[in-house]
Amino acid sequence: MTVTALTRPARLGPGARVAVVAPSGPIPEDRLAAGLDILRGWELEPVVAPHVLDTHGELGYLAGGDQDRARDLQEAWCDPDVSAVLCARGGYGAQRMVDLLDWPAIRAAGPKVFVGYSDVTALHEAFAVRAGLATLHGPMVAAATFLKDPRTQESLRATLFEPESVRSLGLPTARPLAPGRAHGVTLGGCVSLLAAELGTPHARSSARGGLLLLEDVGEEPYRLDRILTQLLRSGWPAGVAGIALGSWEECGPYEDVRAVLADRLGGLGVPVVEELGFGHSETALTVPLGVPGVLDAEAATLTLDVPALA
């Protein structure tokens, strides 16, 4: 099955009500407060879901119980007064609650802006496969990058309010790892989460025809090799149109990481752009998932056919 374009939600305007949820790890209250202040500065009205500041009683790496985290997201999505659902942070836990969501109800509620990255990759895939909705691989409200980096903030703000102004994506660090130019629909995220989705009941069957975005954090080169090899052995990337690579923070010296990426991805015979500027990096561009575009390795850019939001 070829990756196809998904339904885009509407852009936001001043006064839009946006829900903040915590589908994965626990949230430091001070960082959440700082992120909310940024949103209010954009004339948004953030609403914090009831369990965002919870911590699981026994598993301290989770922001509360699975049912509570799922209920927060579900209720936010199905609230007709909410225009966007923004994740507070990643970490771990989205896979534990994704199957607790009422996906028919989410489909019935229609498209809304959904933003996050890292562990939230599991939810991006679910929104694509189970609801047919485009989402935003972008910074989270309580993430250090969002709080500290003006370019990260502006990329998200422009995407939310003026998406036609950010059709061409890529930082000056971007450069070709493998040559070529390809058209396709964006998908992807944290590569370890994509590998972890393999074999699950609602996993995407193939990345064929897609522009695959890959990044990760804290995975040593040999573990990245294992993750990429697992994806390759499964056949999941067969027929992919092109690959855009983001950041590889805390994955070891970049020359070692780059050698693994070139070895494992170079044989696919498709254009590959490295260091495009998304993921766990000092500057994290907001990149839409489920939107058609062109990946040009020589120009080191990803250019969208249409704005990220309608």
PAKOLNU-564772 format. One line per field, with one value per residue (C-alpha): residue number from 1; residue in one letter; x, y, z. Coordinates in nm, 3 decimals. Layout:
PAKOLNU-564772
pos = c(NUM, ...)
code = c(A, ...)
c1 = c(X, ...)
c2 = c(Y, ...)
c3 = c(Z, ...)
//
This chain:
PAKOLNU-564772
pos = c(1, 2, 3, 4, 5, 6, 7, 8, 9, 10, 11, 12, 13, 14, 15, 16, 17, 18, 19, 20, 21, 22, 23, 24, 25, 26, 27, 28, 29, 30, 31, 32, 33, 34, 35, 36, 37, 38, 39, 40, 41, 42, 43, 44, 45, 46, 47, 48, 49, 50, 51, 52, 53, 54, 55, 56, 57, 58, 59, 60, 61, 62, 63, 64, 65, 66, 67, 68, 69, 70, 71, 72, 73, 74, 75, 76, 77, 78, 79, 80, 81, 82, 83, 84, 85, 86, 87, 88, 89, 90, 91, 92, 93, 94, 95, 96, 97, 98, 99, 100, 101, 102, 103, 104, 105, 106, 107, 108, 109, 110, 111, 112, 113, 114, 115, 116, 117, 118, 119, 120, 121, 122, 123, 124, 125, 126, 127, 128, 129, 130, 131, 132, 133, 134, 135, 136, 137, 138, 139, 140, 141, 142, 143, 144, 145, 146, 147, 148, 149, 150, 151, 152, 153, 154, 155, 156, 157, 158, 159, 160, 161, 162, 163, 164, 165, 166, 167, 168, 169, 170, 171, 172, 173, 174, 175, 176, 177, 178, 179, 180, 181, 182, 183, 184, 185, 186, 187, 188, 189, 190, 191, 192, 193, 194, 195, 196, 197, 198, 199, 200, 201, 202, 203, 204, 205, 206, 207, 208, 209, 210, 211, 212, 213, 214, 215, 216, 217, 218, 219, 220, 221, 222, 223, 224, 225, 226, 227, 228, 229, 230, 231, 232, 233, 234, 235, 236, 237, 238, 239, 240, 241, 242, 243, 244, 245, 246, 247, 248, 249, 250, 251, 252, 253, 254, 255, 256, 257, 258, 259, 260, 261, 262, 263, 264, 265, 266, 267, 268, 269, 270, 271, 272, 273, 274, 275, 276, 277, 278, 279, 280, 281, 282, 283, 284, 285, 286, 287, 288, 289, 290, 291, 292, 293, 294, 295, 296, 297, 298, 299, 300, 301, 302, 303, 304, 305, 306, 307, 308, 309, 310)
code = c(M, T, V, T, A, L, T, R, P, A, R, L, G, P, G, A, R, V, A, V, V, A, P, S, G, P, I, P, E, D, R, L, A, A, G, L, D, I, L, R, G, W, E, L, E, P, V, V, A, P, H, V, L, D, T, H, G, E, L, G, Y, L, A, G, G, D, Q, D, R, A, R, D, L, Q, E, A, W, C, D, P, D, V, S, A, V, L, C, A, R, G, G, Y, G, A, Q, R, M, V, D, L, L, D, W, P, A, I, R, A, A, G, P, K, V, F, V, G, Y, S, D, V, T, A, L, H, E, A, F, A, V, R, A, G, L, A, T, L, H, G, P, M, V, A, A, A, T, F, L, K, D, P, R, T, Q, E, S, L, R, A, T, L, F, E, P, E, S, V, R, S, L, G, L, P, T, A, R, P, L, A, P, G, R, A, H, G, V, T, L, G, G, C, V, S, L, L, A, A, E, L, G, T, P, H, A, R, S, S, A, R, G, G, L, L, L, L, E, D, V, G, E, E, P, Y, R, L, D, R, I, L, T, Q, L, L, R, S, G, W, P, A, G, V, A, G, I, A, L, G, S, W, E, E, C, G, P, Y, E, D, V, R, A, V, L, A, D, R, L, G, G, L, G, V, P, V, V, E, E, L, G, F, G, H, S, E, T, A, L, T, V, P, L, G, V, P, G, V, L, D, A, E, A, A, T, L, T, L, D, V, P, A, L, A)
c1 = c(0.000, 0.137, 0.153, -0.117, -0.193, -0.403, -0.675, -0.520, -0.672, -0.748, -0.489, -0.529, -0.626, -0.602, -0.812, -0.806, -0.849, -0.568, -0.553, -0.224, -0.195, 0.074, 0.052, 0.398, 0.636, 0.579, 0.597, 0.795, 0.544, 0.777, 0.853, 0.485, 0.410, 0.682, 0.546, 0.192, 0.316, 0.461, 0.128, -0.059, 0.187, 0.063, -0.294, -0.389, -0.601, -0.425, -0.628, -0.433, -0.587, -0.671, -0.390, -0.100, 0.092, 0.026, 0.299, 0.228, 0.236, 0.467, 0.617, 0.766, 0.852, 0.481, 0.264, -0.010, -0.206, -0.263, -0.639, -0.605, -0.357, -0.580, -0.891, -0.723, -0.638, -0.975, -1.175, -0.961, -0.998, -1.372, -1.430, -1.578, -1.433, -1.074, -0.890, -0.558, -0.408, -0.046, 0.172, 0.361, 0.658, 0.769, 0.962, 0.780, 0.419, 0.229, 0.237, 0.077, -0.228, -0.275, -0.502, -0.717, -0.833, -1.173, -1.056, -1.405, -1.494, -1.171, -1.249, -1.601, -1.470, -1.282, -0.936, -0.759, -0.402, -0.191, 0.170, 0.451, 0.755, 0.980, 0.762, 0.459, 0.558, 0.330, 0.037, 0.134, 0.121, -0.213, -0.370, -0.249, -0.352, -0.664, -0.805, -0.657, -0.540, -0.227, -0.031, 0.268, 0.605, 0.693, 0.815, 0.630, 0.505, 0.733, 1.037, 1.362, 1.411, 1.074, 1.134, 1.485, 1.516, 1.348, 1.378, 1.197, 0.921, 0.886, 0.872, 0.577, 0.404, 0.432, 0.307, 0.005, -0.096, 0.070, 0.149, 0.196, 0.505, 0.689, 0.648, 1.026, 1.189, 1.553, 1.824, 2.164, 2.307, 2.115, 2.315, 2.283, 2.379, 2.257, 2.171, 1.840, 1.500, 1.175, 0.806, 0.601, 0.397, 0.571, 0.567, 0.792, 0.947, 1.154, 1.307, 1.308, 0.933, 0.874, 1.061, 0.864, 0.538, 0.627, 0.397, 0.141, -0.225, -0.265, 0.086, 0.132, 0.211, 0.469, 0.647, 0.617, 0.592, 0.660, 0.915, 1.040, 1.154, 1.390, 1.556, 1.627, 1.796, 2.019, 2.075, 2.438, 2.550, 2.526, 2.171, 2.077, 2.223, 2.004, 1.692, 1.749, 1.837, 1.513, 1.317, 1.503, 1.460, 1.085, 1.058, 0.880, 1.095, 1.081, 0.968, 1.021, 1.065, 1.316, 1.450, 1.503, 1.719, 1.692, 1.901, 2.078, 2.141, 2.332, 2.383, 2.762, 3.000, 2.812, 3.071, 2.997, 2.622, 2.660, 2.853, 2.565, 2.305, 2.498, 2.558, 2.200, 2.011, 2.246, 2.155, 1.791, 1.887, 1.676, 1.766, 1.869, 1.911, 2.088, 2.061, 1.745, 1.671, 1.397, 1.385, 1.587, 1.808, 1.887, 1.657, 1.362, 1.164, 0.797, 0.742, 0.396, 0.326, 0.078, 0.141, 0.282, 0.609, 0.942, 1.271, 1.563, 1.897, 2.108, 1.917, 1.893, 1.530, 1.189, 0.929, 0.560, 0.311, 0.050, 0.065, 0.080, -0.262, -0.563)
c2 = c(0.000, 0.342, 0.625, 0.877, 1.233, 1.268, 1.514, 1.839, 2.029, 2.399, 2.657, 2.840, 3.199, 3.436, 3.315, 2.949, 2.706, 2.450, 2.152, 2.040, 1.668, 1.435, 1.099, 0.983, 1.100, 1.322, 1.700, 1.947, 2.209, 2.505, 2.404, 2.356, 2.704, 2.856, 2.681, 2.794, 3.153, 3.125, 2.999, 3.282, 3.524, 3.395, 3.485, 3.121, 2.997, 2.689, 2.446, 2.195, 1.848, 1.717, 1.460, 1.646, 1.692, 1.338, 1.081, 0.708, 0.574, 0.280, 0.360, 0.704, 0.738, 0.771, 1.082, 0.905, 0.592, 0.471, 0.517, 0.872, 0.975, 0.827, 0.992, 1.333, 1.304, 1.156, 1.426, 1.704, 1.572, 1.527, 1.871, 2.084, 2.399, 2.271, 2.346, 2.177, 1.915, 1.978, 1.728, 1.853, 1.616, 1.279, 1.021, 0.689, 0.579, 0.660, 0.297, 0.191, 0.414, 0.433, 0.128, 0.268, 0.556, 0.541, 0.580, 0.580, 0.872, 1.050, 1.007, 1.135, 1.444, 1.539, 1.685, 1.898, 2.013, 1.756, 1.836, 1.633, 1.421, 1.155, 0.895, 1.070, 0.901, 0.614, 0.855, 1.017, 0.673, 0.598, 0.925, 0.849, 0.483, 0.475, 0.823, 0.935, 1.263, 1.469, 1.576, 1.795, 1.656, 1.953, 2.076, 2.003, 2.263, 2.174, 2.067, 2.254, 2.321, 2.491, 2.699, 2.815, 2.835, 3.123, 2.946, 2.642, 2.862, 3.058, 2.744, 2.615, 2.953, 3.013, 2.661, 2.706, 3.055, 3.115, 2.771, 2.902, 3.090, 2.768, 2.551, 2.504, 2.332, 2.287, 2.445, 2.553, 2.231, 2.021, 1.849, 1.548, 1.203, 1.039, 1.232, 1.273, 1.436, 1.264, 1.338, 1.169, 1.207, 1.268, 1.011, 0.896, 1.031, 0.860, 0.556, 0.335, 0.391, 0.310, -0.017, -0.087, -0.052, -0.343, -0.638, -0.453, -0.483, -0.136, -0.074, 0.089, -0.190, -0.003, 0.326, 0.279, 0.609, 0.811, 1.071, 0.910, 1.133, 0.966, 1.086, 0.957, 1.027, 0.824, 0.531, 0.431, 0.359, -0.019, 0.014, 0.243, -0.022, -0.284, -0.066, 0.020, -0.339, -0.456, -0.212, -0.322, -0.694, -0.642, -0.489, -0.187, 0.078, -0.098, 0.148, 0.457, 0.766, 0.956, 0.997, 1.309, 1.273, 1.489, 1.496, 1.214, 1.368, 1.154, 0.884, 0.911, 1.104, 1.213, 1.070, 0.726, 0.778, 0.905, 0.593, 0.376, 0.587, 0.577, 0.203, 0.109, 0.363, 0.425, 0.096, 0.196, 0.407, 0.707, 1.067, 1.114, 1.451, 1.463, 1.715, 1.874, 2.023, 1.834, 1.611, 1.623, 1.911, 2.263, 2.388, 2.167, 2.263, 2.174, 1.924, 1.802, 1.431, 1.315, 1.605, 1.572, 1.737, 1.718, 1.616, 1.766, 1.631, 1.880, 2.178, 1.997, 2.100, 1.949, 2.158, 2.099, 2.091, 2.252, 2.430, 2.204, 2.326, 2.415)
c3 = c(0.000, -0.100, 0.155, 0.063, 0.172, 0.484, 0.590, 0.711, 1.004, 0.992, 1.091, 1.419, 1.481, 1.779, 2.069, 1.964, 2.253, 2.267, 2.503, 2.658, 2.735, 2.872, 2.692, 2.800, 3.073, 3.379, 3.345, 3.560, 3.669, 3.616, 3.257, 3.185, 3.320, 3.100, 2.790, 2.863, 2.887, 2.535, 2.402, 2.572, 2.413, 2.077, 2.183, 2.225, 2.515, 2.657, 2.866, 3.075, 3.083, 3.433, 3.464, 3.299, 3.625, 3.754, 3.811, 3.813, 4.170, 4.091, 3.750, 3.791, 3.421, 3.336, 3.368, 3.558, 3.477, 3.122, 3.145, 3.276, 3.007, 2.738, 2.884, 2.881, 2.512, 2.422, 2.598, 2.457, 2.103, 2.130, 2.284, 2.003, 2.158, 2.131, 1.804, 1.882, 2.111, 2.209, 2.392, 2.696, 2.655, 2.525, 2.723, 2.728, 2.761, 2.441, 2.328, 2.655, 2.605, 2.227, 2.217, 2.497, 2.277, 2.106, 1.747, 1.589, 1.817, 1.726, 1.355, 1.413, 1.593, 1.277, 1.214, 1.472, 1.509, 1.696, 1.791, 1.944, 1.866, 2.021, 2.197, 2.046, 1.717, 1.822, 1.827, 1.497, 1.336, 1.499, 1.384, 1.031, 1.013, 1.231, 1.166, 0.834, 0.985, 0.920, 1.229, 1.319, 1.424, 1.637, 1.976, 2.295, 2.538, 2.830, 2.625, 2.687, 2.315, 2.288, 2.599, 2.504, 2.126, 1.936, 1.596, 1.735, 1.872, 1.548, 1.335, 1.535, 1.559, 1.184, 1.107, 1.333, 1.214, 0.875, 0.731, 0.378, 0.504, 0.598, 0.290, 0.243, 0.538, 0.630, 0.842, 0.704, 0.853, 0.599, 0.327, 0.096, 0.221, -0.100, -0.420, -0.595, -0.587, -0.490, -0.446, -0.177, 0.140, 0.472, 0.751, 1.031, 1.349, 1.615, 1.444, 1.754, 1.791, 1.424, 1.472, 1.789, 1.594, 1.364, 1.414, 1.623, 1.516, 1.363, 1.232, 0.894, 0.649, 0.442, 0.384, 0.006, -0.180, 0.134, 0.235, 0.553, 0.841, 1.089, 1.411, 1.760, 2.092, 2.323, 2.086, 2.036, 1.678, 1.715, 1.848, 1.559, 1.328, 1.493, 1.469, 1.103, 1.021, 1.181, 0.966, 0.653, 0.726, 0.775, 0.428, 0.574, 0.395, 0.054, -0.212, 0.003, -0.218, -0.006, 0.346, 0.557, 0.866, 1.175, 1.490, 1.674, 2.013, 2.264, 2.000, 1.999, 1.772, 1.462, 1.225, 1.376, 1.349, 0.994, 0.895, 1.019, 0.838, 0.513, 0.541, 0.624, 0.410, 0.118, -0.046, -0.088, -0.391, -0.290, -0.202, 0.161, 0.330, 0.666, 0.950, 0.811, 1.153, 1.336, 1.643, 1.966, 1.859, 1.974, 1.698, 1.608, 1.301, 1.287, 1.004, 0.898, 0.865, 0.602, 0.362, 0.006, -0.082, -0.261, -0.103, -0.295, -0.178, -0.376, -0.237, 0.101, 0.142, 0.197, 0.013, 0.079, -0.207, 0.018, 0.355, 0.659, 0.774, 0.565)
//
